[in-house]
Amino acid sequence: MREAQQTGHILVVDDDAGVQTLLCAELARARYCVEGANTGPQGLAMAASHFYDALVVDQMLPGL
């Protein structure tokens, strides 16, 4: 049986732990490689030091 491949690398930035957990779980289930950040500055640092195919960012995130 062929192993399913991941489809992309996504960063989820949200200060609401429940929202971040849900988004990360659903994206991982869809075979994305997902990382999460809890704050704006943390998300900016991660985005500056890694390549991501997409970012999912809370529009009302404090610190941005």
Backbone hydrogen bonds in HBPLUS format (Angstrom, degrees):
<---DONOR---> <-ACCEPTOR-->    atom                        ^
c    i                          cat <-CA-CA->   ^        H-A-AA   ^      H-
h    n   atom  resd res      DA  || num        DHA   H-A  angle D-A-AA Bond
n    s   type  num  typ     dist DA aas  dist angle  dist       angle   num
A0007-THR N   A0031-ARG O   2.80 MM  24  5.98 146.6  1.91 139.1 149.8     1
A0033-CYS N   A0008-GLY O   2.81 MM  25  6.02 167.6  1.83 170.4 171.0     2
A0053-ASP N   A0009-HIS O   2.70 MM  44  5.30 147.0  1.81 146.1 157.7     3
A0010-ILE N   A0033-CYS O   2.82 MM  23  6.22 160.3  1.86 162.7 169.6     4
A0035-GLU N   A0010-ILE O   2.97 MM  25  6.42 154.2  2.04 160.2 167.8     5
A0011-LEU N   A0054-ALA O   3.10 MM  43  6.57 158.1  2.15 152.6 157.3     6
A0056-VAL N   A0011-LEU O   2.80 MM  45  6.20 161.3  1.83 161.9 165.7     7
A0012-VAL N   A0035-GLU O   2.87 MM  23  6.24 164.1  1.89 158.9 163.6     8
A0037-ALA N   A0012-VAL O   2.88 MM  25  6.30 149.4  1.98 156.1 159.6     9
A0013-VAL N   A0056-VAL O   2.74 MM  43  6.12 167.0  1.75 166.4 170.2    10
A0058-ASP N   A0013-VAL O   2.99 MM  45  6.29 151.0  2.07 165.0 174.2    11
A0014-ASP N   A0037-ALA O   3.13 MM  23  6.55 153.0  2.20 170.8 165.7    12
A0020-GLN N   A0016-ASP O   2.96 MM   4  6.20 170.7  1.97 163.4 166.4    13
A0021-THR N   A0017-ALA O   2.89 MM   4  5.96 160.9  1.93 145.9 151.4    14
A0022-LEU N   A0018-GLY O   3.03 MM   4  6.16 162.0  2.06 145.1 149.9    15
A0023-LEU N   A0019-VAL O   2.92 MM   4  6.11 172.3  1.92 158.1 160.1    16
A0024-CYS N   A0020-GLN O   2.91 MM   4  6.00 167.5  1.92 151.9 156.0    17
A0025-ALA N   A0021-THR O   2.93 MM   4  6.00 160.3  1.97 146.8 152.6    18
A0026-GLU N   A0022-LEU O   2.99 MM   4  6.16 165.6  2.01 153.9 157.5    19
A0027-LEU N   A0023-LEU O   2.95 MM   4  6.06 162.5  1.98 152.4 157.6    20
A0028-ALA N   A0024-CYS O   2.90 MM   4  5.96 156.6  1.95 146.2 153.2    21
A0029-ARG N   A0025-ALA O   2.91 MM   4  6.06 150.7  2.00 142.4 150.9    22
A0030-ALA N   A0026-GLU O   3.07 MM   4  6.31 134.3  2.29 135.0 146.5    23
A0030-ALA N   A0027-LEU O   3.12 MM   3  4.99 127.8  2.40  91.0 104.9    24
A0032-TYR N   A0027-LEU O   2.98 MM   5  5.49 158.9  2.03 145.1 145.6    25
A0031-ARG N   A0028-ALA O   2.89 MM   3  4.92 151.8  1.97 108.7 112.0    26
A0043-GLY N   A0039-THR O   2.94 MM   4  6.13 159.8  1.98 149.5 155.3    27
A0044-LEU N   A0040-GLY O   2.87 MM   4  6.13 158.9  1.91 157.5 163.5    28
A0045-ALA N   A0041-PRO O   2.99 MM   4  6.17 158.8  2.03 145.9 151.3    29
A0046-MET N   A0042-GLN O   2.98 MM   4  6.21 158.7  2.02 149.4 155.2    30
A0047-ALA N   A0043-GLY O   2.88 MM   4  6.05 159.4  1.92 148.9 154.9    31
A0048-ALA N   A0044-LEU O   2.95 MM   4  6.07 142.2  2.09 142.2 152.1    32
A0049-SER N   A0045-ALA O   3.17 MM   4  6.32 131.8  2.42 138.1 149.4    33
A0049-SER N   A0046-MET O   3.22 MM   3  5.26 136.1  2.42  95.7 107.4    34
A0050-HIS N   A0046-MET O   3.07 MM   4  6.03 123.7  2.40 147.9 159.2    35
A0061-LEU N   A0058-ASP O   3.23 MM   3  5.25 155.4  2.30 114.7 113.1    36
